[in-house]
Amino acid sequence: MLWELRALCRQRVQVALRTGVDGFGRETYGNDVEYTARVVGKNHLVRDSRGEQVVSTRMVYFALTPEIGVHDRLTLSTGDARSTEDGARRPAIISVGVSPDDLGGEALVAYLA
């Protein structure tokens, strides 16, 4: 990843990997791990895990490349979400992609609802 993008990653987000489903059908998650990232509020048309086109309202560029997927849980700080509600602080991950840079590096990008 370009050092310029790494310098822009000033926010912190927490990622908890999905571990399964409990007996009541609720998803269970592991421990939250904090990453530095760049949270960008921008509408972007992406394809979700079912292949349907949906609008993403935020993109999260990670300084490090965590192993995350669409079923994992991402938690934004209240300053980045501009809300204390769980729906705003923990938006659904619509899609995860890789954004290449000019020097052959890559940045992981999570597209949020």
Secondary structure as UniProt FT lines:
FT   HELIX           3..8
FT   STRAND          11..16
FT   STRAND          18..21
FT   TURN            23..24
FT   STRAND          27..29
FT   STRAND          33..47
FT   TURN            49..50
FT   STRAND          53..62
FT   TURN            70..71
FT   STRAND          73..75
FT   HELIX           78..81
FT   HELIX           86..89
FT   STRAND          93..100
FT   TURN            102..103
FT   STRAND          106..112
//
